Structure formats: structure tokens, C-alpha cells
Amino acid sequence: MKVLIVLMILVGFTSCQVTRNITEEYIKNNVEVHEVGKKSSIKTYSIYKGYSKDMSSYLELTGFKQGNEKKLIIGVDKYYKLRPKFNGEQAVNAKIYYLVLNENEFKLMNKEIQNLESRYNVLTADRNEEVYVDFTIKDDFFISGRKTKQLPRLTFLDLWINGKKYTITMFKIKQKLPLFESWNP
């Protein structure tokens, strides 16, 4: 009976989560080309929507296509807990960053994520030591894998965007990125 109650509570919480579309606003206002008096048409491809490992930030990776142009838009919002101004206040600030990768940058990112695992596997980390393998995609964006003695497999991928780290599971991203690369609507 207790298991049933716990399941019902979990289903209730997960069904109440609101789907966020932080990349949609950016795409419609900054990436899509609009011309006065003309119709426009775009297609988007949802690659990843979810929270980072530490739950302090939300990430979206969305594919975009307009005409022959194909891009990857990464939207991240990071939450910062602010010092309360009065007793009981729960002040939180969110900063949203966007990153646009053209098709060549995206293909490079996808290829390097797939190759990251083989470079990661040859690294060795001793006790109390962390070893990193990084690859820079553009000036404000690089990907990173961190190996410790406790993490012998590449389980998490760090996306460093504008100097901030966003950690997601390697499994999800390795599955979804090749699907977007082959997407040709």
C-alpha cells in the first residue's frame, strides 16, 4: 500500500511540471528571419529539455531549420539564491544565456562528444585527483569530461557556456545529437 501511495505522489509531481520553452522565444525573436509583408516558416527539433545534475539550472537544446539553414540553439537559465531582504523571503534570480551553433559547429560538437569517451577511457585518475578532457567548440563554449577514481566511466558531460558549467547525462546527449544531425525535414 505504501508503494502505491509513493507512486501516486511521484506521478502527481511529475505531471505537474511545466514544460518550458526558453529557446522558443529566442528563436522567434533573434534567429528566425522575418520580413515585413512576407510569410516565414521554420521547423524546430527538441533535442534536450531538463535540469542540470545539480538542479540549479535548466537547459534546452533545440534544433532550428529555416530554408537551407540549420542551427542548434542552446538555452540555459541559472538560478542564484539572493540574500533575503526580509525574514522569510525566498529571493531567486535567474540569468538566461543563449548560444547559437551553426551546422558546422554543431557537427563538430557531436563528433567530439562521440570521441570524448575514447579519450576519457585512456586517462587515469589517482585517489583525490580529477582529470579533465576538454574540447573547445567556440570562444564561449567548450565541452568537458571529468574523471575521478570513483567515476571510471564517462557518465556526465559538462557544457561550459559563458564561463558557467552545466552538467547533463552523457547517455541522453549521445542518443539525441546524432538524431538531430540526420534530421532533414
C-alpha positions as CSV (number, residue, x, y, z in Angstrom):
1,M,0.0,0.0,0.0
2,K,2.8,2.4,0.9
3,V,4.4,1.8,-2.5
4,L,1.2,2.7,-4.3
5,I,0.9,5.9,-2.3
6,V,4.5,6.8,-3.1
7,L,3.9,6.1,-6.8
8,M,0.8,8.2,-6.9
9,I,2.7,11.1,-5.3
10,L,5.6,10.8,-7.8
11,V,3.2,10.7,-10.7
12,G,1.4,13.8,-9.3
13,F,4.7,15.7,-9.0
14,T,6.0,14.8,-12.4
15,S,2.7,15.5,-14.2
16,C,2.6,19.0,-12.6
17,Q,5.9,20.0,-14.0
18,V,5.5,22.7,-16.6
19,T,7.3,22.3,-20.0
20,R,9.4,25.3,-20.5
21,N,10.3,26.8,-23.9
22,I,13.1,29.2,-23.2
23,T,14.7,28.6,-26.7
24,E,11.4,29.2,-28.5
25,E,11.3,32.9,-27.5
26,Y,14.9,33.4,-28.6
27,I,14.4,31.6,-31.9
28,K,11.3,33.5,-32.8
29,N,12.8,36.9,-31.9
30,N,16.6,36.5,-32.7
31,V,17.2,33.6,-35.1
32,E,14.2,33.4,-37.4
33,V,14.4,35.8,-40.3
34,H,11.2,37.9,-40.5
35,E,10.5,40.3,-43.4
36,V,7.7,42.8,-43.4
37,G,4.8,41.7,-45.6
38,K,6.2,38.2,-46.2
39,K,5.3,34.8,-44.6
40,S,8.0,32.8,-42.9
41,S,8.2,29.1,-41.9
42,I,10.5,27.3,-39.6
43,K,10.9,23.9,-38.1
44,T,12.3,23.1,-34.6
45,Y,13.6,19.8,-33.2
46,S,13.6,19.3,-29.5
47,I,16.9,17.6,-28.5
48,Y,17.1,18.0,-24.8
49,K,14.9,19.7,-22.1
50,G,15.8,19.3,-18.5
51,Y,17.6,20.3,-15.4
52,S,21.3,20.1,-14.9
53,K,22.7,17.5,-12.5
54,D,22.8,19.8,-9.5
55,M,19.3,21.1,-10.3
56,S,20.5,24.8,-10.2
57,S,19.9,25.4,-13.9
58,Y,17.6,24.4,-16.7
59,L,18.8,23.6,-20.2
60,E,17.3,23.3,-23.6
61,L,19.0,22.2,-26.8
62,T,16.7,22.9,-29.8
63,G,17.4,22.4,-33.5
64,F,16.3,25.0,-35.9
65,K,15.8,25.0,-39.6
66,Q,14.7,27.8,-41.9
67,G,15.2,27.3,-45.6
68,N,18.6,25.6,-46.0
69,E,19.9,27.0,-42.7
70,K,20.2,24.5,-39.9
71,K,21.3,25.6,-36.4
72,L,21.5,24.4,-32.8
73,I,20.3,26.8,-30.1
74,I,21.2,26.1,-26.5
75,G,19.3,28.0,-23.9
76,V,20.3,27.8,-20.2
77,D,19.0,29.6,-17.2
78,K,20.9,29.5,-14.0
79,Y,19.3,30.2,-10.7
80,Y,21.0,32.2,-8.0
81,K,19.7,32.4,-4.5
82,L,19.8,36.0,-3.3
83,R,20.2,37.3,0.2
84,P,16.7,37.9,1.6
85,K,15.7,41.5,2.2
86,F,13.2,40.5,4.9
87,N,12.5,37.4,7.1
88,G,11.0,34.6,5.2
89,E,11.7,35.9,1.7
90,Q,12.9,33.3,-0.8
91,A,14.6,35.5,-3.4
92,V,15.9,33.8,-6.5
93,N,17.3,35.4,-9.6
94,A,17.6,33.6,-13.0
95,K,20.0,34.5,-15.7
96,I,19.3,33.2,-19.2
97,Y,22.1,32.6,-21.7
98,Y,21.7,31.6,-25.3
99,L,24.3,30.1,-27.6
100,V,23.8,29.5,-31.3
101,L,25.8,27.0,-33.2
102,N,25.8,26.9,-37.0
103,E,25.7,23.5,-38.7
104,N,29.5,23.1,-38.9
105,E,29.9,23.9,-35.2
106,F,27.1,21.5,-34.2
107,K,28.6,18.7,-36.3
108,L,32.0,19.3,-34.6
109,M,30.4,19.2,-31.2
110,N,28.5,16.0,-32.0
111,K,31.7,14.3,-33.3
112,E,33.8,15.4,-30.3
113,I,31.1,14.2,-27.8
114,Q,31.2,10.8,-29.5
115,N,35.1,10.9,-29.4
116,L,35.3,12.2,-25.9
117,E,34.6,8.8,-24.4
118,S,37.7,7.1,-26.0
119,R,39.9,10.0,-24.9
120,Y,38.4,9.7,-21.4
121,N,39.0,6.0,-21.1
122,V,42.7,6.3,-21.6
123,L,43.0,8.7,-18.7
124,T,43.8,7.5,-15.2
125,A,42.9,9.4,-12.0
126,D,44.5,8.6,-8.7
127,R,42.9,8.9,-5.3
128,N,41.9,12.6,-4.6
129,E,42.7,13.5,-8.2
130,E,40.5,14.8,-11.0
131,V,41.5,14.5,-14.7
132,Y,39.7,16.6,-17.4
133,V,39.4,16.1,-21.1
134,D,38.0,19.2,-22.9
135,F,37.2,20.3,-26.4
136,T,36.5,23.9,-27.4
137,I,33.7,24.4,-29.9
138,K,33.8,28.3,-30.0
139,D,35.2,31.1,-27.8
140,D,32.4,31.0,-25.2
141,F,31.6,27.3,-25.4
142,F,33.5,24.1,-24.6
143,I,32.6,20.5,-23.6
144,S,34.3,18.7,-20.8
145,G,34.5,15.3,-19.2
146,R,35.8,14.9,-15.6
147,K,37.3,11.6,-14.4
148,T,37.9,10.6,-10.8
149,K,38.8,7.3,-9.2
150,Q,35.1,7.0,-8.2
151,L,33.8,7.7,-11.8
152,P,35.7,5.3,-14.1
153,R,33.1,5.8,-16.9
154,L,32.1,9.0,-18.6
155,T,28.7,9.4,-17.1
156,F,28.2,13.2,-17.2
157,L,29.1,15.8,-19.7
158,D,29.9,19.4,-18.7
159,L,28.8,22.1,-21.1
160,W,30.8,25.3,-20.3
161,I,28.8,28.2,-21.7
162,N,29.8,31.8,-21.0
163,G,32.1,30.6,-18.2
164,K,29.4,28.6,-16.4
165,K,29.2,24.8,-16.1
166,Y,26.0,22.9,-16.9
167,T,26.2,19.1,-16.3
168,I,24.0,16.7,-18.1
169,T,24.0,12.9,-18.5
170,M,26.2,11.6,-21.3
171,F,23.7,8.9,-22.2
172,K,20.9,11.3,-23.1
173,I,23.0,13.6,-25.2
174,K,24.8,10.8,-27.1
175,Q,21.4,9.4,-28.1
176,K,19.8,12.6,-29.2
177,L,22.5,14.6,-31.0
178,P,23.0,12.1,-33.9
179,L,19.2,12.1,-34.5
180,F,19.3,15.8,-34.9
181,E,22.3,15.7,-37.3
182,S,20.5,13.3,-39.5
183,W,17.2,15.3,-39.3
184,N,16.4,16.7,-42.7
185,P,12.8,18.0,-42.8
